[in-house]
Amino acid sequence: MVETAAKSSRPHVAVLASPGLGHVVPLLEFAKRLVINHGVHVSFLVITTNEASAAQEKLLRSLPDGLDVVDLPPVDVSAVTRDDMPVITRLHAIVEESLKSSLKAVLIELCNPRALVIDLFCTQAFEICSQLSIPTYSFVTTSIHFFAFALYLPTLDREVQGEFVDLPEPIEIPGCPPVRPEDLLDQVRNRKIDEYNLFLLHISRLPLAAGIFLNSWENLELVPLRAIREHSFYLQIPTPPIYPIGPLIKQDETLSASDEECLAWLGKQPSDSVIFVAPGSGGTLTAEQVIEMAWGLEQSKQRFLWVVRMPSDASASATFFNVGSDVNDPQAYLPEGFYRGLREWGWWYHRGLHRSKFSAIPPQVAFYLTVGGTHLWRAYATVCQ
């Protein structure tokens, strides 16, 4: 009863992440900061389907007092998704099915929290929350430069005929450095695919937010941040108030014996000597790519730390929705002989290395190879320390 009364006296905020560990982790860290640093009571809403993620279930087991996990009623998405669906298309279908059937009722049951914080792929919540007069904020985990491009994309879509990748010159983003067409996000490179239209749909809804939290900080990306705040283009959208609050990085993980062994090896290496290769929470390589990566690392004669994952020839994002659910035995798919005698100058690691400990000992790492997302922010934190 005392605990319930204490919670009721705190401001109550709900946080909603779309499926995928790379989306859940940053929003969960944001929720923890609200609870621990600001005394907010947070209900962390989880989209549940018939596609379980063992890593996500483990992540949500031990949380601070005042941070409650609220599972949205499970939905069977087998009729609207396929394993070979592109990630954004599948993500949109899952979120659409879940939110339309339960979000409004859950928010009412939670006595209409003071605000809801969502990620980029839960923008269906804007309409639902407007019916309940609940302010909705968006949490953006990309770089601010990419966020500026995203705000400009609807205008670009209206003004440019044909494909962006066929433009002869770099794309001029108001107040920001230009972007070469060949550097565009995969989902933006082909305007005829569903993923482009869905990405554009979610981006177009960002001005509906009461405010936007950015997982970056003032001095890292000063030019695009200033542009969004001051340039006439962004002011006329109008862009909601923006709050750079990053980087948010996992800090409270317990190390296993394997973690300790790996970090002990890393600690013995010279400064600026190790290549750290991590594919992200859901990224996978094909079997052929894994073999090429293995021999490439070995033959480079450079020290390396490689977070390996079971290969998949079906999709580059095969583990996006169920990361941690498979049995990962590197000796079953790494080339024969690769793992013999490597401990002196190379290390492969078959679980996600605990990032809080890694970011505390950055001098050994000279180069960070990743696919972005939350791993990108760990890289930034490592460099800036």
Secondary structure by P-SEA (a helix, b strand, c coil): caaaaaaaacbbbbbbbcccaaaaaaaaaaaaaaaaccbbbbbbbbbccccccaaaaaaaccccccbbbbbcccccccccccccccaaaaaaaaaaaaaaccaaaaaaaaccccbbbbccccccaaaaaaaacbbbbbbbcccaaaaaaaaaaaaaaacccccccccccccccccccccccccccccccccccaaaaaaaaaaaacccccbbbbcccccccaaaaaaaaccaaaaaaccccccccccccccbbbbcaaaaaaaaaaaacccccbbbbbccccccccaaaaaaaaaaaaaacccccccccccccccccccccccccccccccccccccccccccccbbbbcccccaaaaaaccccccccccccaaaaaaaaaaaac
